[in-house]
Amino acid sequence: MRMRRRPLLGAAVVGGAAYHMGKKGAQASQQEADQNAQIQELQQQQAQQQAPPPSAPAPAAAAPVAAAGGESIADQLTKLKGLLDAGVLTQDEFNTAKQQALAGG
């Protein structure tokens, strides 16, 4: 006797596998979004830790000094860090520009 084909069973297996893979992909993208959020939170915490506490009186030498463009050193460093993160600057270029900004030049 000839074996009877079961097309619905095959379709159910393929559909079930596709559903499972789609669900795994959605979970992976959710995990990636969660990791990105955690990274941003950590970066913000690091930036806050590096900044002096607002309640402590800042010494006169640590006050932001206006550069030639009217920007403070902190503004310049923030822009440089953004360029580094965007991939516009290499780490060496960032370090050089940072030293120049801190030197006041």
DASULQUI-V555391 format. One record per residue. N is the residue number from 1. PSI is psi in degrees with one decimal (NA if undefined). OMEGA is omega in degrees with one decimal (* if undefined). Layout:
N;PSI;OMEGA
N;PSI;OMEGA
This chain:
1;148.6;-179.2
2;138.5;-179.2
3;137.6;-178.9
4;135.4;178.4
5;151.8;178.5
6;82.0;-177.0
7;-32.5;179.9
8;-37.1;178.7
9;-42.8;177.9
10;-41.1;178.7
11;-36.6;179.6
12;-38.9;179.4
13;-46.3;179.6
14;-43.8;179.6
15;-40.0;178.5
16;-41.0;178.6
17;-41.0;179.1
18;-39.6;178.1
19;-46.0;-178.8
20;-44.3;-179.9
21;-39.4;177.7
22;-39.2;179.2
23;-39.3;177.2
24;-39.3;178.7
25;-39.6;178.6
26;-39.0;178.5
27;-38.8;179.6
28;-42.2;179.6
29;-33.3;177.3
30;-40.9;178.1
31;-39.2;178.4
32;-41.0;178.1
33;-39.3;178.0
34;-41.2;178.8
35;-41.0;178.0
36;-40.2;178.6
37;-41.1;178.7
38;-40.0;178.8
39;-43.1;178.9
40;-40.3;178.3
41;-43.3;179.5
42;-39.2;178.3
43;-39.6;178.4
44;-40.0;178.6
45;-40.7;178.5
46;-39.8;179.4
47;-37.9;179.2
48;-35.8;179.8
49;-32.2;-179.9
50;-27.1;179.3
51;144.8;178.6
52;148.3;179.2
53;141.5;-176.0
54;-24.8;-177.6
55;-23.3;-179.6
56;135.3;177.8
57;131.3;-178.9
58;134.4;176.0
59;156.5;-175.4
60;-33.6;-178.6
61;-26.0;-177.2
62;-4.0;179.2
63;143.4;-179.6
64;128.5;-179.2
65;131.4;179.0
66;130.6;179.1
67;-174.4;-176.6
68;-33.5;-178.4
69;2.7;-178.6
70;4.9;179.1
71;147.4;174.7
72;164.7;179.2
73;-37.8;179.1
74;-40.2;177.9
75;-41.6;179.7
76;-44.3;-179.7
77;-36.6;177.8
78;-43.5;178.8
79;-41.2;179.4
80;-41.9;178.9
81;-38.7;177.0
82;-40.3;177.6
83;-37.3;177.4
84;-46.3;179.9
85;-32.8;179.9
86;-11.0;178.9
87;8.5;179.5
88;-37.4;179.4
89;147.8;170.9
90;169.5;-179.6
91;-38.8;179.8
92;-42.8;178.4
93;-40.0;178.4
94;-46.5;-178.8
95;-40.8;178.6
96;-47.2;-179.0
97;-35.9;179.2
98;-43.8;179.5
99;-38.8;178.2
100;-41.9;-179.4
101;-41.2;-179.6
102;-29.1;178.6
103;-12.1;178.8
104;14.1;-177.6
105;NA;*
